[in-house]
Amino acid sequence: MADKVQRQRGLGRGLSALMADVNDRPDANPATPRQPDYMVPIEQVVANPDQPRRRFDSDLLDDLAASIKEKGVIQPLIVRRKGDGYEIVAGERRWRASQKAGLHQIPVIVRDLNDTEVLEVAIIENIQRADLNPVEEAAGYIQLMQKFGHTQEKLAEALGKSRSHIANTMRLMQLPEIVQNFVTEGKLSAGHARSLITAKDPVTLAKKVISGDLSVRDTEKLVRKASEAGADRRAVTSKAGQKTAEKSADTRALEDDLSANLGMKVSVDHKDGAENGAITISYDSLDQLDEICRVLTTGT
């Protein structure tokens, strides 16, 4: 019950307060670096085992290490006390690069954060990184909404992004994992991937896009052509001599909007001219089922 109440109201500190802690990125304002609370031995600092980001580009780490060798760590890491040492809240890349650079001490700012706040800050920091791929970004938005009860509007305001950007990015999670991997590996752009969301067989089309080095516009044409061909095959004559109608463009657009808002696949079955129909929401985990229940019971 206590967990449910916390998820409904969000964290007591509020997203804005946590954002103030996260805005210590090296690219935030290098001309005015924040003053550290302490210089601590690097061996006393450990990574957060629940850090949602697992991949760190080795080339980028080498570049950052070279910069640190020359200029030092410009922006301090944000940490919390953990036993006799410190656990990283934000700044793990700088910590890893500092190790590569052979530093013995690093600057830190100490914050008193609980486990939930640490996870939230880590997700926000990852979302704000310039080198984050679109699928990781989408996963971060969904985590913030499902774990902490934030809305798209609240995220847009706090992160300085448009609501449509957040909604369109979250739609990428509707794609099969293999297509998401193509985006993560840089084989497909976010624009290519968004074009494939409505496709009946996005995996096959994604492979055609990659092999043919197609532009986003060409990808849209490919999806449209495949959709028209599929409609022709599915339009079979019924016993009454009538053809099965495809969903209208308005219905598909409504499905996309609802799916983007929920972060889950939504299907709307509605016949043109009718007043009734059905909405089907597909969830992949019990956490997503819990999120559906929360939205339906709170209306947020």
Backbone torsions as a table, in degrees:
resi	resn	phi	psi	omega
1	MET	NA	-43.8	-179.1
2	ALA	-63.2	-39.0	179.0
3	ASP	-64.4	-38.9	-179.7
4	LYS	-65.6	-41.0	178.5
5	VAL	-63.3	-42.1	-179.9
6	GLN	-63.4	-40.9	-179.5
7	ARG	-66.0	-32.5	-178.3
8	GLN	-73.9	-38.0	-175.6
9	ARG	-95.3	-11.4	-176.3
10	GLY	80.2	-179.7	-177.6
11	LEU	-74.8	148.0	-178.8
12	GLY	-61.2	-37.3	-179.8
13	ARG	-66.7	-28.0	-179.3
14	GLY	86.9	152.4	-177.3
15	LEU	-64.6	-37.2	-178.7
16	SER	-62.8	-41.0	179.4
17	ALA	-64.9	-40.8	178.4
18	LEU	-68.2	-34.8	178.2
19	MET	-61.5	-37.0	178.7
20	ALA	-61.3	-34.3	177.6
21	ASP	-73.1	-33.9	-176.2
22	VAL	-76.6	-28.7	-174.0
23	ASN	-72.4	54.4	175.0
24	ASP	-119.8	19.6	-177.3
25	ARG	-63.1	150.6	179.5
26	PRO	-58.7	-25.8	-179.0
27	ASP	-95.5	4.1	-177.1
28	ALA	-65.6	-54.3	176.4
29	ASN	-165.4	80.4	-173.5
30	PRO	-62.9	-17.9	-179.0
31	ALA	-74.4	-23.5	-178.6
32	THR	-129.9	71.4	-179.9
33	PRO	-63.3	148.1	178.7
34	ARG	-74.6	147.1	-179.8
35	GLN	-80.5	131.3	-179.5
36	PRO	-75.2	157.0	172.2
37	ASP	-77.5	-38.3	-176.2
38	TYR	-147.3	158.7	161.7
39	MET	-105.1	120.1	-174.3
40	VAL	-122.1	152.1	175.8
41	PRO	-58.5	134.3	-174.6
42	ILE	-63.5	-27.1	-179.8
43	GLU	-73.6	-12.3	177.1
44	GLN	-86.7	-3.5	-178.5
45	VAL	-105.0	131.0	179.9
46	VAL	-124.3	156.0	178.7
47	ALA	-74.6	156.9	174.9
48	ASN	-78.3	117.1	-177.4
49	PRO	-64.6	-18.2	179.6
50	ASP	-98.6	10.9	177.4
51	GLN	-52.9	121.2	-176.3
52	PRO	-69.4	-19.5	180.0
53	ARG	-94.3	126.4	-176.3
54	ARG	-110.9	-17.8	-175.0
55	ARG	-105.6	127.8	177.0
56	PHE	-128.1	117.4	-177.1
57	ASP	-62.1	121.7	-175.5
58	SER	-65.8	-36.7	179.6
59	ASP	-65.7	-41.5	179.1
60	LEU	-67.5	-36.5	176.8
61	LEU	-63.6	-40.2	178.3
62	ASP	-63.1	-41.4	178.7
63	ASP	-63.1	-43.7	179.9
64	LEU	-66.8	-38.4	178.2
65	ALA	-62.2	-40.2	178.1
66	ALA	-63.6	-40.1	178.2
67	SER	-65.6	-40.2	-179.7
68	ILE	-66.6	-37.2	177.1
69	LYS	-59.5	-37.6	-176.2
70	GLU	-82.4	-42.5	-171.4
71	LYS	-116.4	-9.5	-174.8
72	GLY	82.9	-177.7	178.1
73	VAL	-84.0	107.7	-174.1
74	ILE	-69.3	-47.2	-178.7
75	GLN	-107.8	129.1	-178.3
76	PRO	-68.2	154.6	174.2
77	LEU	-76.6	151.8	171.2
78	ILE	-98.7	127.3	-176.1
79	VAL	-134.3	168.8	169.0
80	ARG	-129.5	155.2	-179.5
81	ARG	-69.7	138.6	-179.5
82	LYS	-143.8	103.6	-177.1
83	GLY	62.6	-126.9	178.7
84	ASP	-90.9	2.7	-177.9
85	GLY	-131.7	-146.3	-175.5
86	TYR	-137.7	143.3	176.8
87	GLU	-111.0	135.4	-176.6
88	ILE	-70.4	131.3	172.1
89	VAL	-99.6	-45.7	178.3
90	ALA	-146.3	132.7	177.6
91	GLY	116.2	25.4	-177.0
92	GLU	-64.0	-33.7	178.3
93	ARG	-61.3	-42.4	179.0
94	ARG	-64.6	-36.1	177.9
95	TRP	-65.3	-46.2	179.0
96	ARG	-63.8	-43.0	-179.7
97	ALA	-67.2	-35.5	178.3
98	SER	-64.0	-36.7	176.2
99	GLN	-63.9	-42.7	177.9
100	LYS	-63.1	-34.7	-178.3
101	ALA	-78.6	-7.8	177.9
102	GLY	78.6	24.6	179.0
103	LEU	-71.8	146.7	177.2
104	HIS	-99.4	-24.9	178.9
105	GLN	-133.7	149.3	176.7
106	ILE	-135.3	150.8	179.6
107	PRO	-82.3	138.9	-179.5
108	VAL	-136.2	153.6	169.0
109	ILE	-115.2	126.1	-174.8
110	VAL	-95.3	129.6	178.9
111	ARG	-125.0	146.4	178.4
112	ASP	-96.3	93.2	-176.2
113	LEU	-124.6	143.7	175.7
114	ASN	-85.3	176.0	-174.7
115	ASP	-60.1	-39.6	-179.0
116	THR	-65.5	-43.9	179.9
117	GLU	-66.3	-36.7	178.1
118	VAL	-60.8	-43.9	179.5
119	LEU	-64.1	-42.0	-178.9
120	GLU	-64.3	-44.4	178.9
121	VAL	-61.9	-41.5	-180.0
122	ALA	-61.8	-41.1	179.4
123	ILE	-65.9	-44.6	-179.5
124	ILE	-62.4	-44.4	-179.4
125	GLU	-60.8	-42.4	179.6
126	ASN	-62.7	-41.5	-180.0
127	ILE	-61.4	-35.7	-175.8
128	GLN	-80.8	-8.4	-178.6
129	ARG	-71.3	137.4	-176.5
130	ALA	-67.8	-27.7	-175.5
131	ASP	-93.5	9.9	179.7
132	LEU	-72.3	133.1	179.1
133	ASN	-81.0	159.5	-173.3
134	PRO	-58.7	-33.5	-179.6
135	VAL	-69.8	-42.2	176.3
136	GLU	-62.6	-39.6	178.3
137	GLU	-62.4	-45.6	179.7
138	ALA	-61.4	-43.2	179.2
139	ALA	-62.1	-36.8	177.9
140	GLY	-64.3	-43.5	178.0
141	TYR	-60.6	-44.9	-177.9
142	ILE	-64.6	-39.6	177.1
143	GLN	-60.9	-44.2	-178.8
144	LEU	-63.7	-36.7	-179.1
145	MET	-76.1	-41.4	-175.2
146	GLN	-79.5	-38.7	-176.2
147	LYS	-83.3	-32.1	-171.0
148	PHE	-121.3	0.9	174.2
149	GLY	74.6	16.9	178.8
150	HIS	-74.9	147.2	176.2
151	THR	-95.0	165.7	177.1
152	GLN	-60.3	-39.6	179.9
153	GLU	-63.1	-42.1	-179.2
154	LYS	-66.4	-41.3	178.0
155	LEU	-65.2	-43.0	-179.4
156	ALA	-59.2	-44.5	-179.1
157	GLU	-66.1	-45.0	-175.8
158	ALA	-71.7	-36.4	-174.9
159	LEU	-92.7	-5.4	179.3
160	GLY	71.4	31.7	179.1
161	LYS	-122.3	158.4	178.7
162	SER	-76.4	153.1	177.8
163	ARG	-63.0	-36.4	-179.2
164	SER	-65.8	-35.2	177.6
165	HIS	-63.2	-45.1	-179.9
166	ILE	-64.4	-44.7	-179.6
167	ALA	-63.3	-45.4	-178.6
168	ASN	-67.2	-35.8	177.9
169	THR	-66.9	-42.5	179.6
170	MET	-62.6	-28.1	180.0
171	ARG	-62.5	-22.7	-179.8
172	LEU	-61.2	-25.0	-178.8
173	MET	-72.7	-7.4	175.5
174	GLN	-79.3	-15.1	-177.4
175	LEU	-77.3	153.9	175.8
176	PRO	-59.7	154.3	-176.0
177	GLU	-58.5	-35.2	-178.1
178	ILE	-65.2	-36.2	177.8
179	VAL	-72.2	-38.8	174.9
180	GLN	-58.4	-39.5	178.9
181	ASN	-64.5	-35.9	176.8
182	PHE	-60.2	-38.1	178.4
183	VAL	-69.4	-45.6	-179.9
184	THR	-59.0	-37.8	-178.2
185	GLU	-82.1	-3.6	178.6
186	GLY	83.1	9.5	179.4
187	LYS	-78.4	-26.4	176.7
188	LEU	-127.5	143.9	174.0
189	SER	-85.9	168.7	177.0
190	ALA	-61.7	-36.3	178.6
191	GLY	-63.1	-43.7	176.2
192	HIS	-60.0	-46.8	-175.7
193	ALA	-63.4	-42.3	179.1
194	ARG	-61.1	-35.0	179.8
195	SER	-65.2	-25.2	-175.8
196	LEU	-89.8	-7.1	-173.7
197	ILE	-60.2	-39.7	-176.9
198	THR	-86.3	-3.4	-177.4
199	ALA	-70.8	147.6	178.7
200	LYS	-73.7	-31.6	179.7
201	ASP	-131.4	73.1	-175.7
202	PRO	-63.4	-29.2	-178.5
203	VAL	-65.2	-49.3	-179.9
204	THR	-61.7	-43.7	-179.2
205	LEU	-67.5	-36.4	178.8
206	ALA	-61.8	-41.8	178.9
207	LYS	-64.4	-36.3	177.0
208	LYS	-66.6	-39.5	179.5
209	VAL	-63.1	-43.0	-178.2
210	ILE	-68.4	-47.5	-177.5
211	SER	-66.2	-33.4	-179.6
212	GLY	-91.7	-1.5	-178.9
213	ASP	50.2	48.6	-175.2
214	LEU	-78.0	149.9	174.7
215	SER	-77.9	170.8	177.8
216	VAL	-61.9	-41.9	179.6
217	ARG	-62.5	-42.3	178.4
218	ASP	-65.9	-33.9	177.5
219	THR	-64.8	-42.3	178.0
220	GLU	-60.1	-40.8	178.9
221	LYS	-65.6	-40.0	179.8
222	LEU	-63.3	-42.9	179.2
223	VAL	-65.0	-43.0	-179.8
224	ARG	-63.3	-42.3	179.1
225	LYS	-64.2	-42.2	179.2
226	ALA	-65.7	-37.3	179.7
227	SER	-65.9	-41.4	179.6
228	GLU	-66.4	-39.2	178.7
229	ALA	-66.4	-39.1	178.4
230	GLY	-66.0	-37.1	179.2
231	ALA	-64.2	-38.4	179.3
232	ASP	-65.1	-39.0	-179.1
233	ARG	-70.9	-32.6	-176.5
234	ARG	-85.3	-13.2	-178.5
235	ALA	-80.1	77.1	-178.1
236	VAL	-96.0	151.5	-178.9
237	THR	-79.0	128.0	179.7
238	SER	-83.6	175.2	179.8
239	LYS	-60.2	-29.2	-179.2
240	ALA	-83.6	1.8	178.7
241	GLY	82.9	10.2	180.0
242	GLN	-104.0	157.4	-179.1
243	LYS	-99.1	146.6	177.0
244	THR	-72.2	125.6	-175.9
245	ALA	-84.9	141.3	173.6
246	GLU	-76.9	160.0	176.8
247	LYS	-66.5	143.3	179.5
248	SER	-71.9	164.2	178.2
249	ALA	-62.2	-36.2	179.2
250	ASP	-64.8	-40.4	179.5
251	THR	-65.7	-43.4	178.8
252	ARG	-64.0	-38.2	178.7
253	ALA	-65.0	-39.1	177.9
254	LEU	-64.1	-41.8	177.1
255	GLU	-59.3	-43.5	-179.4
256	ASP	-63.1	-43.3	-179.1
257	ASP	-63.7	-46.1	-179.9
258	LEU	-65.1	-39.9	179.5
259	SER	-64.2	-41.0	-179.8
260	ALA	-65.5	-40.1	-178.8
261	ASN	-68.3	-37.8	-177.6
262	LEU	-88.7	-23.2	-173.5
263	GLY	74.4	20.2	179.6
264	MET	-138.6	160.0	-178.9
265	LYS	-73.4	128.6	179.6
266	VAL	-122.9	131.8	177.9
267	SER	-117.1	130.4	178.8
268	VAL	-113.0	118.6	177.1
269	ASP	-104.7	107.1	-176.9
270	HIS	-145.0	125.0	178.5
271	LYS	-87.2	135.8	178.5
272	ASP	-55.7	131.3	178.5
273	GLY	89.2	-13.1	-179.8
274	ALA	-88.5	160.9	179.8
275	GLU	-102.0	-11.5	-176.4
276	ASN	-121.2	168.8	-179.9
277	GLY	178.9	-161.5	-178.8
278	ALA	-146.1	146.5	174.8
279	ILE	-117.4	130.0	179.0
280	THR	-117.4	125.7	177.9
281	ILE	-111.1	123.0	-179.7
282	SER	-100.8	127.9	179.1
283	TYR	-118.4	149.6	-176.1
284	ASP	-104.1	-7.1	-178.1
285	SER	-154.8	167.8	177.2
286	LEU	-68.1	-29.3	176.8
287	ASP	-63.3	-40.4	178.3
288	GLN	-68.0	-37.1	176.0
289	LEU	-62.3	-41.1	178.1
290	ASP	-62.5	-38.2	179.0
291	GLU	-66.2	-39.9	177.0
292	ILE	-60.6	-45.1	179.4
293	CYS	-61.9	-39.9	-179.8
294	ARG	-63.6	-45.1	-179.4
295	VAL	-63.6	-42.7	-178.0
296	LEU	-69.8	-29.8	-177.2
297	THR	-90.0	-27.3	-178.4
298	THR	-103.1	-22.4	179.8
299	GLY	76.4	18.3	179.0
300	THR	-120.5	NA	NA
